[in-house]
Amino acid sequence: MMRVVVIDDEPLSRRGVIARLKREPDVEIVGEAADGASGLAVIERLQPDLIFIDIAMPGLDGMSAVAALPVERRPLVVFVSAHDQFAVRAFEVRALDYLLKPIDGDRFAESVARARAAAAQSTSPAPERPPLTRFPIRVGSREEVVSADDIHWIEADGDYATLHAGARQYLLREPIRKLVDQLDPAQFVRIHRSTIVRVSQVAEVQSLTNRDATLRLADGTMLRVSRTYTQALKDALFRWGRG
């Protein structure tokens, strides 16, 4: 069971998060708080595995409350906010995720799944498998090897994937849902259920009013970013920029 604390000064928002969490069979809600200071006290007293915490609260804000916790005793953190300008700061304090209000049901489920996986990994880490660095491509009667370093982006094509390497394209006999788990997460990020991009090729990201975004690659290619993957993209760009 994951022990969870919910901290938000808006009662409706707090109850909404709690209601969603109660649908998860492996989640136990052990506490809640209506401001940062009391939330910090609840965290220190109950030592939960995971917290959902608002950022803009009277007195001690959520970001400062989390930053005040010693890293070695800090639970998994999901920030919940009506504003997206705090996202970079959120990951500076090693937040697991960042949800925008009003909360999208799919994104909430994704956050819980991410917390579940992180908790499981901390107790029984699985052996790491090295990421793919080369792709064997069948071209007519011959086989050509494409380096992962040459790939700019990848798009789904049914049960296949098209690798875009500059002006060249290669058809790989692998569905994108399997390919995404074989790539280096420090180099590639999924931005749509049918699209993966190389992080270093991203030149610009423009937010849209429906919480989706458009992305421009260095070669001018324009791609759509689904709202489900917007935060994963921001996180990947933040890590890559610091690297």
TITOR-823077 format. One line per field, with one value per residue: residue in one letter; x, y negated, z of N, C-alpha, C in turn. Coordinates in nm, 3 decimals, decimal comma. Example, Ala and Ser with C-alpha at 12.3 -4.5 7.8 and 13.67 -1.06 7.14 Angstrom:
residues 2
type	c(a; s)
n.c1	c(1,319; 1,285)
n.c2	c(0,569; 0,225)
n.c3	c(0,780; 0,708)
ca.c1	c(1,230; 1,367)
ca.c2	c(0,450; 0,106)
ca.c3	c(0,780; 0,714)
c.c1	c(1,320; 1,290)
c.c2	c(0,330; -0,003)
c.c3	c(0,780; 0,787)
//
This chain:
residues 243
type	c(m; m; r; v; v; v; i; d; d; e; p; l; s; r; r; g; v; i; a; r; l; k; r; e; p; d; v; e; i; v; g; e; a; a; d; g; a; s; g; l; a; v; i; e; r; l; q; p; d; l; i; f; i; d; i; a; m; p; g; l; d; g; m; s; a; v; a; a; l; p; v; e; r; r; p; l; v; v; f; v; s; a; h; d; q; f; a; v; r; a; f; e; v; r; a; l; d; y; l; l; k; p; i; d; g; d; r; f; a; e; s; v; a; r; a; r; a; a; a; a; q; s; t; s; p; a; p; e; r; p; p; l; t; r; f; p; i; r; v; g; s; r; e; e; v; v; s; a; d; d; i; h; w; i; e; a; d; g; d; y; a; t; l; h; a; g; a; r; q; y; l; l; r; e; p; i; r; k; l; v; d; q; l; d; p; a; q; f; v; r; i; h; r; s; t; i; v; r; v; s; q; v; a; e; v; q; s; l; t; n; r; d; a; t; l; r; l; a; d; g; t; m; l; r; v; s; r; t; y; t; q; a; l; k; d; a; l; f; r; w; g; r; g)
n.c1	c(0,084; 0,051; 0,113; -0,048; -0,051; -0,251; -0,234; -0,374; -0,505; -0,756; -1,065; -1,244; -1,078; -0,895; -1,061; -1,135; -0,897; -0,857; -1,087; -1,033; -0,806; -0,909; -1,016; -0,814; -0,685; -0,451; -0,380; -0,351; -0,497; -0,353; -0,349; -0,429; -0,403; -0,448; -0,277; 0,063; 0,238; 0,108; 0,085; 0,352; 0,411; 0,239; 0,349; 0,605; 0,531; 0,380; 0,522; 0,469; 0,448; 0,397; 0,304; 0,046; 0,051; -0,049; 0,074; 0,051; -0,027; -0,151; 0,078; 0,327; 0,429; 0,365; 0,596; 0,809; 0,760; 0,811; 1,081; 1,188; 1,200; 1,424; 1,625; 1,675; 1,461; 1,243; 0,925; 0,779; 0,678; 0,402; 0,318; 0,039; -0,120; -0,270; -0,126; 0,134; 0,390; 0,560; 0,681; 0,953; 1,092; 0,971; 1,081; 1,336; 1,332; 1,309; 1,059; 0,812; 0,603; 0,390; 0,091; -0,168; -0,437; -0,771; -0,770; -0,676; -0,820; -0,678; -0,413; -0,389; -0,415; -0,186; 0,010; -0,026; 0,038; 0,304; 0,409; 0,362; 0,531; 0,779; 0,792; 0,797; 1,036; 1,219; 1,216; 1,264; 1,475; 1,490; 1,707; 1,902; 1,855; 2,063; 2,016; 1,893; 2,129; 2,176; 1,999; 1,886; 1,795; 1,589; 1,648; 1,530; 1,698; 1,905; 2,060; 2,066; 2,240; 2,133; 2,237; 2,141; 2,213; 2,178; 1,912; 1,636; 1,360; 1,075; 0,802; 0,485; 0,372; 0,135; 0,191; 0,454; 0,747; 0,853; 1,169; 1,314; 1,585; 1,744; 1,722; 1,656; 1,454; 1,354; 1,203; 1,109; 1,062; 0,895; 0,667; 0,575; 0,507; 0,654; 0,908; 0,962; 1,032; 1,280; 1,460; 1,706; 1,619; 1,730; 1,788; 1,575; 1,224; 0,879; 0,621; 0,369; 0,116; 0,187; 0,437; 0,784; 1,058; 1,396; 1,562; 1,765; 1,716; 1,506; 1,387; 1,200; 0,912; 0,571; 0,301; -0,048; -0,393; -0,559; -0,412; -0,251; 0,048; 0,272; 0,562; 0,881; 1,139; 1,499; 1,548; 1,328; 1,096; 0,760; 0,575; 0,312; 0,236; 0,094; -0,128; -0,106; 0,159; 0,300; 0,421; 0,615; 0,783; 0,874; 1,011; 1,213; 1,350; 1,441; 1,616; 1,800; 1,901; 2,035; 2,220)
n.c2	c(0,121; -0,223; -0,499; -0,800; -1,159; -1,448; -1,783; -2,093; -2,418; -2,471; -2,348; -2,204; -2,124; -1,968; -1,765; -1,658; -1,540; -1,350; -1,192; -1,078; -0,931; -0,742; -0,554; -0,394; -0,079; -0,018; -0,230; -0,422; -0,677; -0,873; -1,119; -1,476; -1,824; -2,183; -2,390; -2,500; -2,497; -2,339; -2,116; -2,040; -1,965; -1,745; -1,571; -1,526; -1,399; -1,171; -1,048; -0,980; -0,783; -0,915; -1,239; -1,466; -1,791; -2,130; -2,434; -2,726; -2,856; -3,003; -3,164; -2,939; -2,822; -2,546; -2,464; -2,560; -2,422; -2,156; -2,180; -2,226; -1,984; -1,724; -1,572; -1,298; -1,205; -1,274; -1,233; -1,081; -1,324; -1,493; -1,775; -1,996; -2,234; -2,543; -2,683; -2,687; -2,788; -2,715; -2,478; -2,410; -2,477; -2,292; -2,047; -2,090; -2,042; -1,779; -1,668; -1,420; -1,447; -1,688; -1,832; -1,999; -2,213; -2,245; -1,903; -1,654; -1,339; -1,119; -1,207; -1,220; -0,950; -0,859; -0,980; -0,851; -0,591; -0,632; -0,696; -0,456; -0,286; -0,404; -0,368; -0,089; -0,040; -0,147; 0,034; 0,285; 0,285; 0,327; 0,506; 0,309; 0,260; 0,212; -0,072; -0,080; -0,129; -0,102; -0,035; 0,229; 0,219; 0,334; 0,301; 0,347; 0,614; 0,607; 0,531; 0,249; 0,059; -0,169; -0,435; -0,527; -0,780; -0,929; -0,971; -1,186; -1,209; -0,994; -0,824; -0,660; -0,392; -0,216; 0,114; 0,070; -0,147; -0,466; -0,590; -0,900; -1,043; -1,310; -1,404; -1,154; -0,856; -0,566; -0,250; -0,071; 0,251; 0,256; 0,189; -0,134; -0,146; 0,051; -0,020; -0,261; -0,191; -0,088; -0,276; -0,528; -0,707; -0,949; -1,065; -1,043; -1,123; -1,064; -1,231; -1,215; -0,969; -0,855; -0,951; -1,007; -1,201; -1,319; -1,463; -1,656; -1,772; -1,944; -2,261; -2,457; -2,506; -2,553; -2,645; -2,556; -2,664; -2,457; -2,304; -2,126; -2,123; -2,269; -2,167; -2,256; -2,127; -2,133; -2,123; -2,242; -2,092; -2,052; -1,940; -1,779; -1,803; -1,604; -1,671; -1,484; -1,413; -1,645; -1,736; -1,541; -1,596; -1,856; -1,791; -1,622; -1,803; -1,979; -1,814; -1,749; -2,002; -2,068; -1,871)
n.c3	c(0,000; -0,084; 0,111; 0,146; 0,152; 0,123; 0,030; 0,023; -0,005; -0,102; -0,039; -0,212; -0,422; -0,281; -0,182; -0,425; -0,524; -0,324; -0,360; -0,610; -0,547; -0,374; -0,539; -0,608; -0,548; -0,410; -0,254; 0,038; 0,213; 0,440; 0,561; 0,556; 0,470; 0,497; 0,443; 0,382; 0,610; 0,810; 0,655; 0,620; 0,881; 0,907; 0,717; 0,827; 1,059; 0,981; 0,778; 0,491; 0,181; -0,052; -0,166; -0,261; -0,348; -0,338; -0,487; -0,470; -0,180; 0,123; 0,349; 0,411; 0,107; -0,122; -0,265; -0,111; 0,124; 0,052; -0,021; 0,227; 0,347; 0,444; 0,195; 0,206; 0,352; 0,213; 0,071; -0,228; -0,463; -0,595; -0,754; -0,759; -0,944; -1,053; -1,231; -1,477; -1,462; -1,263; -1,315; -1,385; -1,150; -0,986; -1,061; -0,986; -0,718; -0,728; -0,797; -0,864; -1,044; -1,213; -1,198; -1,371; -1,280; -1,408; -1,307; -1,531; -1,598; -1,716; -1,695; -1,419; -1,349; -1,475; -1,317; -1,071; -1,149; -1,217; -0,967; -0,837; -0,981; -0,923; -0,647; -0,634; -0,765; -0,588; -0,382; -0,494; -0,717; -1,067; -1,290; -1,509; -1,857; -2,131; -2,347; -2,690; -2,948; -3,213; -3,518; -3,708; -4,040; -4,297; -4,630; -4,926; -5,063; -4,891; -4,568; -4,369; -4,125; -3,889; -3,691; -3,360; -3,289; -3,516; -3,552; -3,569; -3,515; -3,451; -3,590; -3,554; -3,760; -3,811; -3,721; -3,744; -3,738; -3,840; -3,891; -3,872; -4,004; -4,049; -4,383; -4,463; -4,442; -4,262; -4,247; -3,975; -3,843; -3,600; -3,343; -3,214; -2,946; -2,822; -2,893; -2,760; -2,500; -2,533; -2,603; -2,517; -2,238; -2,170; -2,405; -2,582; -2,603; -2,555; -2,722; -2,810; -2,862; -3,098; -3,163; -3,118; -3,005; -3,054; -2,790; -2,807; -3,052; -3,031; -3,087; -3,026; -2,822; -2,820; -2,631; -2,644; -2,637; -2,556; -2,388; -2,518; -2,724; -2,966; -3,140; -3,256; -3,448; -3,490; -3,762; -3,867; -3,876; -3,779; -3,505; -3,321; -2,975; -2,740; -2,467; -2,267; -2,266; -2,232; -1,991; -1,952; -2,164; -2,092; -1,862; -1,966; -2,131; -1,938; -1,788; -1,988; -2,052; -1,817; -1,816)
ca.c1	c(0,000; 0,117; 0,055; -0,053; -0,101; -0,297; -0,222; -0,429; -0,587; -0,891; -1,132; -1,298; -0,966; -0,840; -1,154; -1,131; -0,780; -0,882; -1,186; -0,965; -0,715; -0,986; -1,047; -0,695; -0,689; -0,326; -0,350; -0,411; -0,487; -0,325; -0,361; -0,451; -0,377; -0,502; -0,175; 0,197; 0,298; 0,048; 0,119; 0,488; 0,402; 0,176; 0,447; 0,710; 0,474; 0,327; 0,620; 0,399; 0,527; 0,364; 0,218; -0,007; 0,056; -0,069; 0,190; 0,010; -0,105; -0,115; 0,187; 0,431; 0,379; 0,398; 0,734; 0,897; 0,737; 0,885; 1,224; 1,229; 1,216; 1,552; 1,613; 1,673; 1,331; 1,140; 0,843; 0,752; 0,600; 0,328; 0,264; -0,088; -0,126; -0,347; -0,031; 0,241; 0,519; 0,645; 0,720; 1,098; 1,127; 0,921; 1,174; 1,459; 1,318; 1,296; 0,920; 0,781; 0,514; 0,334; -0,043; -0,236; -0,581; -0,842; -0,692; -0,721; -0,826; -0,570; -0,286; -0,387; -0,386; -0,046; 0,091; -0,034; 0,114; 0,445; 0,444; 0,363; 0,654; 0,893; 0,793; 0,840; 1,177; 1,300; 1,221; 1,324; 1,517; 1,511; 1,832; 1,887; 1,889; 2,120; 1,928; 1,933; 2,217; 2,173; 1,877; 1,900; 1,686; 1,587; 1,631; 1,532; 1,762; 2,019; 2,029; 2,143; 2,240; 2,115; 2,275; 2,043; 2,260; 2,139; 1,766; 1,580; 1,231; 1,018; 0,655; 0,421; 0,315; 0,071; 0,278; 0,592; 0,787; 0,938; 1,278; 1,352; 1,726; 1,768; 1,637; 1,631; 1,354; 1,372; 1,089; 1,154; 0,956; 0,879; 0,566; 0,632; 0,481; 0,766; 1,032; 0,984; 1,095; 1,414; 1,544; 1,768; 1,529; 1,803; 1,803; 1,448; 1,105; 0,754; 0,541; 0,236; 0,112; 0,243; 0,558; 0,898; 1,157; 1,527; 1,555; 1,861; 1,669; 1,395; 1,428; 1,099; 0,785; 0,469; 0,180; -0,175; -0,497; -0,623; -0,310; -0,156; 0,154; 0,340; 0,706; 0,961; 1,272; 1,605; 1,540; 1,204; 0,982; 0,662; 0,509; 0,211; 0,262; -0,030; -0,126; -0,065; 0,305; 0,361; 0,510; 0,730; 0,871; 0,938; 1,105; 1,326; 1,426; 1,507; 1,731; 1,900; 1,965; 2,127; 2,330)
ca.c2	c(0,000; -0,353; -0,589; -0,928; -1,280; -1,548; -1,916; -2,195; -2,511; -2,475; -2,225; -2,128; -2,062; -1,864; -1,652; -1,596; -1,453; -1,237; -1,106; -1,003; -0,836; -0,635; -0,453; -0,311; 0,024; -0,005; -0,362; -0,453; -0,820; -0,875; -1,252; -1,588; -1,953; -2,294; -2,492; -2,444; -2,474; -2,220; -2,004; -1,999; -1,893; -1,614; -1,488; -1,485; -1,309; -1,046; -0,989; -0,911; -0,745; -1,002; -1,353; -1,555; -1,919; -2,253; -2,525; -2,857; -2,846; -3,111; -3,132; -2,856; -2,763; -2,404; -2,446; -2,584; -2,313; -2,038; -2,210; -2,224; -1,844; -1,664; -1,490; -1,154; -1,171; -1,337; -1,136; -1,112; -1,449; -1,536; -1,909; -2,024; -2,379; -2,603; -2,759; -2,601; -2,855; -2,661; -2,342; -2,390; -2,476; -2,168; -1,938; -2,120; -1,976; -1,636; -1,624; -1,308; -1,492; -1,823; -1,828; -2,127; -2,218; -2,127; -1,781; -1,559; -1,205; -1,035; -1,252; -1,180; -0,806; -0,843; -1,017; -0,741; -0,480; -0,668; -0,682; -0,312; -0,230; -0,457; -0,301; 0,049; -0,040; -0,177; 0,151; 0,399; 0,233; 0,427; 0,486; 0,219; 0,310; 0,100; -0,118; -0,053; -0,229; -0,083; 0,027; 0,297; 0,185; 0,408; 0,216; 0,440; 0,743; 0,586; 0,478; 0,130; 0,028; -0,312; -0,470; -0,605; -0,919; -0,998; -0,982; -1,311; -1,178; -0,865; -0,826; -0,530; -0,358; -0,088; 0,197; 0,035; -0,282; -0,535; -0,664; -1,017; -1,078; -1,417; -1,394; -1,013; -0,786; -0,422; -0,179; 0,030; 0,347; 0,255; 0,089; -0,241; -0,121; 0,132; -0,092; -0,368; -0,136; -0,041; -0,392; -0,596; -0,814; -1,075; -1,117; -1,040; -1,140; -1,050; -1,354; -1,179; -0,823; -0,811; -1,029; -1,017; -1,295; -1,329; -1,584; -1,757; -1,831; -2,035; -2,402; -2,547; -2,447; -2,657; -2,596; -2,589; -2,694; -2,334; -2,237; -2,060; -2,214; -2,239; -2,156; -2,274; -2,069; -2,217; -2,127; -2,308; -2,002; -2,088; -1,821; -1,804; -1,745; -1,577; -1,719; -1,372; -1,402; -1,778; -1,746; -1,453; -1,671; -1,962; -1,725; -1,577; -1,922; -2,031; -1,726; -1,762; -2,132; -2,065; -1,779)
ca.c3	c(0,000; -0,082; 0,210; 0,076; 0,217; 0,027; 0,089; -0,067; 0,072; -0,157; 0,005; -0,325; -0,492; -0,194; -0,181; -0,557; -0,530; -0,234; -0,423; -0,715; -0,485; -0,311; -0,640; -0,627; -0,444; -0,334; -0,195; 0,169; 0,245; 0,583; 0,617; 0,467; 0,534; 0,420; 0,417; 0,377; 0,741; 0,871; 0,568; 0,654; 1,009; 0,881; 0,647; 0,921; 1,160; 0,925; 0,685; 0,382; 0,064; -0,163; -0,134; -0,362; -0,280; -0,415; -0,476; -0,420; -0,057; 0,216; 0,440; 0,350; -0,016; -0,138; -0,309; 0,004; 0,219; 0,004; -0,014; 0,368; 0,391; 0,407; 0,074; 0,239; 0,413; 0,131; -0,002; -0,368; -0,464; -0,713; -0,736; -0,825; -0,952; -1,163; -1,312; -1,526; -1,460; -1,156; -1,351; -1,377; -1,007; -0,928; -1,084; -0,912; -0,588; -0,760; -0,799; -0,952; -1,151; -1,199; -1,257; -1,384; -1,253; -1,355; -1,329; -1,634; -1,542; -1,768; -1,638; -1,279; -1,348; -1,512; -1,200; -0,973; -1,204; -1,207; -0,826; -0,809; -1,039; -0,848; -0,517; -0,655; -0,802; -0,470; -0,295; -0,565; -0,847; -1,171; -1,362; -1,621; -1,989; -2,207; -2,455; -2,828; -3,008; -3,358; -3,568; -3,836; -4,129; -4,421; -4,748; -5,037; -5,031; -4,800; -4,435; -4,336; -3,983; -3,862; -3,554; -3,284; -3,286; -3,639; -3,558; -3,518; -3,456; -3,490; -3,592; -3,568; -3,891; -3,781; -3,638; -3,778; -3,698; -3,937; -3,830; -3,951; -3,981; -4,145; -4,501; -4,492; -4,363; -4,259; -4,189; -3,878; -3,813; -3,454; -3,305; -3,134; -2,804; -2,773; -2,921; -2,662; -2,381; -2,567; -2,631; -2,403; -2,194; -2,161; -2,541; -2,654; -2,520; -2,630; -2,715; -2,857; -2,867; -3,226; -3,196; -3,026; -3,059; -2,990; -2,709; -2,854; -3,176; -3,002; -3,095; -2,969; -2,780; -2,808; -2,568; -2,707; -2,539; -2,509; -2,307; -2,606; -2,763; -3,092; -3,120; -3,377; -3,442; -3,544; -3,909; -3,905; -3,867; -3,678; -3,450; -3,217; -2,843; -2,669; -2,327; -2,181; -2,265; -2,223; -1,876; -1,975; -2,253; -2,013; -1,771; -2,045; -2,173; -1,818; -1,757; -2,096; -2,040; -1,702; -1,846)
c.c1	c(0,087; 0,042; 0,066; -0,109; -0,137; -0,300; -0,269; -0,518; -0,729; -0,963; -1,185; -1,189; -0,908; -0,930; -1,156; -1,015; -0,802; -0,981; -1,123; -0,875; -0,789; -1,025; -0,930; -0,685; -0,563; -0,284; -0,424; -0,389; -0,472; -0,338; -0,387; -0,425; -0,422; -0,402; -0,038; 0,257; 0,241; 0,076; 0,257; 0,489; 0,342; 0,274; 0,553; 0,659; 0,437; 0,423; 0,551; 0,495; 0,513; 0,280; 0,171; -0,018; 0,039; 0,053; 0,149; -0,083; -0,064; -0,005; 0,297; 0,374; 0,428; 0,541; 0,831; 0,882; 0,816; 1,036; 1,277; 1,251; 1,354; 1,534; 1,599; 1,541; 1,214; 1,057; 0,838; 0,656; 0,533; 0,271; 0,134; -0,104; -0,213; -0,255; 0,086; 0,380; 0,613; 0,705; 0,870; 1,143; 1,083; 1,021; 1,311; 1,453; 1,281; 1,151; 0,902; 0,696; 0,456; 0,201; -0,105; -0,384; -0,651; -0,773; -0,757; -0,715; -0,713; -0,436; -0,276; -0,351; -0,240; 0,046; 0,092; 0,047; 0,265; 0,493; 0,455; 0,493; 0,777; 0,905; 0,842; 0,988; 1,267; 1,312; 1,285; 1,363; 1,544; 1,645; 1,811; 1,930; 1,945; 2,029; 1,983; 2,022; 2,220; 2,047; 1,906; 1,776; 1,697; 1,555; 1,644; 1,592; 1,879; 1,971; 2,123; 2,131; 2,234; 2,150; 2,165; 2,082; 2,216; 1,989; 1,720; 1,445; 1,176; 0,866; 0,601; 0,365; 0,251; 0,156; 0,425; 0,621; 0,876; 1,041; 1,317; 1,494; 1,765; 1,670; 1,599; 1,528; 1,376; 1,250; 1,141; 1,038; 0,942; 0,771; 0,624; 0,612; 0,591; 0,898; 1,064; 1,055; 1,239; 1,512; 1,600; 1,678; 1,598; 1,813; 1,670; 1,330; 0,982; 0,671; 0,397; 0,233; 0,171; 0,374; 0,659; 0,997; 1,289; 1,533; 1,646; 1,817; 1,557; 1,446; 1,329; 0,975; 0,687; 0,342; 0,056; -0,282; -0,563; -0,527; -0,226; -0,045; 0,201; 0,489; 0,775; 1,098; 1,373; 1,600; 1,410; 1,081; 0,890; 0,586; 0,412; 0,252; 0,128; -0,018; -0,080; 0,086; 0,376; 0,460; 0,633; 0,832; 0,946; 1,044; 1,231; 1,413; 1,502; 1,631; 1,840; 1,974; 2,066; 2,243; 2,436)
c.c2	c(-0,125; -0,445; -0,732; -1,039; -1,381; -1,685; -2,020; -2,287; -2,524; -2,344; -2,140; -2,055; -1,947; -1,741; -1,580; -1,500; -1,329; -1,140; -1,020; -0,895; -0,718; -0,525; -0,358; -0,208; 0,034; -0,137; -0,377; -0,602; -0,832; -1,014; -1,357; -1,716; -2,063; -2,408; -2,427; -2,410; -2,350; -2,097; -1,950; -1,920; -1,755; -1,519; -1,436; -1,386; -1,172; -0,975; -0,912; -0,871; -0,847; -1,119; -1,421; -1,691; -2,036; -2,342; -2,657; -2,842; -2,959; -3,069; -3,057; -2,790; -2,619; -2,378; -2,459; -2,472; -2,190; -2,060; -2,204; -2,082; -1,792; -1,567; -1,343; -1,110; -1,227; -1,230; -1,168; -1,231; -1,469; -1,673; -1,924; -2,176; -2,424; -2,677; -2,669; -2,663; -2,800; -2,526; -2,317; -2,385; -2,346; -2,055; -1,965; -2,060; -1,829; -1,586; -1,509; -1,353; -1,628; -1,824; -1,967; -2,113; -2,286; -1,998; -1,693; -1,417; -1,114; -1,075; -1,214; -1,032; -0,779; -0,876; -0,908; -0,622; -0,506; -0,655; -0,535; -0,248; -0,276; -0,391; -0,158; 0,056; -0,064; -0,057; 0,271; 0,355; 0,345; 0,401; 0,401; 0,286; 0,194; 0,058; -0,081; -0,166; -0,218; -0,009; 0,098; 0,274; 0,266; 0,313; 0,305; 0,573; 0,728; 0,528; 0,364; 0,102; -0,124; -0,339; -0,552; -0,752; -0,999; -1,026; -1,113; -1,290; -1,049; -0,879; -0,686; -0,514; -0,220; -0,008; 0,176; -0,105; -0,340; -0,618; -0,779; -1,058; -1,184; -1,405; -1,249; -0,955; -0,636; -0,358; -0,064; 0,122; 0,363; 0,152; -0,012; -0,218; -0,035; 0,058; -0,195; -0,317; -0,090; -0,155; -0,453; -0,712; -0,949; -1,142; -1,129; -1,054; -1,127; -1,177; -1,332; -1,027; -0,768; -0,880; -1,026; -1,115; -1,281; -1,463; -1,694; -1,827; -1,933; -2,178; -2,494; -2,468; -2,561; -2,597; -2,642; -2,605; -2,569; -2,247; -2,139; -2,160; -2,177; -2,247; -2,175; -2,215; -2,162; -2,227; -2,190; -2,221; -2,042; -1,962; -1,862; -1,733; -1,727; -1,623; -1,609; -1,366; -1,536; -1,786; -1,658; -1,522; -1,780; -1,903; -1,682; -1,693; -1,981; -1,947; -1,743; -1,894; -2,137; -1,972; -1,842)
c.c3	c(0,000; 0,014; 0,156; 0,166; 0,107; 0,094; -0,012; 0,015; 0,019; -0,124; -0,111; -0,401; -0,411; -0,192; -0,316; -0,572; -0,443; -0,296; -0,532; -0,655; -0,423; -0,409; -0,664; -0,515; -0,358; -0,270; -0,062; 0,199; 0,396; 0,645; 0,511; 0,544; 0,439; 0,399; 0,427; 0,512; 0,808; 0,787; 0,598; 0,784; 0,991; 0,813; 0,744; 1,024; 1,103; 0,830; 0,571; 0,270; -0,048; -0,112; -0,263; -0,295; -0,376; -0,395; -0,412; -0,301; 0,036; 0,312; 0,366; 0,224; -0,031; -0,178; -0,193; 0,108; 0,180; 0,016; 0,129; 0,420; 0,352; 0,290; 0,108; 0,302; 0,333; 0,059; -0,151; -0,371; -0,599; -0,682; -0,816; -0,825; -1,068; -1,260; -1,354; -1,513; -1,351; -1,193; -1,336; -1,232; -0,940; -0,944; -1,023; -0,772; -0,608; -0,751; -0,897; -1,069; -1,115; -1,273; -1,259; -1,351; -1,370; -1,397; -1,434; -1,577; -1,587; -1,708; -1,491; -1,266; -1,382; -1,394; -1,095; -1,020; -1,193; -1,062; -0,787; -0,859; -0,963; -0,712; -0,530; -0,688; -0,682; -0,377; -0,363; -0,706; -0,947; -1,239; -1,485; -1,752; -2,069; -2,321; -2,592; -2,878; -3,160; -3,397; -3,701; -3,923; -4,258; -4,536; -4,871; -4,995; -4,934; -4,667; -4,405; -4,187; -3,963; -3,715; -3,488; -3,280; -3,408; -3,646; -3,495; -3,452; -3,516; -3,488; -3,614; -3,709; -3,876; -3,683; -3,670; -3,723; -3,807; -3,863; -3,923; -3,911; -4,083; -4,260; -4,533; -4,396; -4,374; -4,191; -4,103; -3,842; -3,662; -3,420; -3,207; -2,985; -2,742; -2,788; -2,813; -2,537; -2,407; -2,595; -2,503; -2,359; -2,177; -2,298; -2,615; -2,558; -2,608; -2,612; -2,759; -2,863; -2,997; -3,260; -3,082; -3,088; -2,983; -2,918; -2,762; -2,982; -3,154; -3,000; -3,027; -2,932; -2,757; -2,748; -2,644; -2,600; -2,484; -2,428; -2,387; -2,637; -2,903; -3,067; -3,255; -3,356; -3,508; -3,696; -3,959; -3,900; -3,753; -3,635; -3,340; -3,088; -2,772; -2,524; -2,232; -2,165; -2,250; -2,108; -1,891; -2,066; -2,175; -1,921; -1,846; -2,090; -2,056; -1,784; -1,861; -2,085; -1,925; -1,727; -1,932)
//
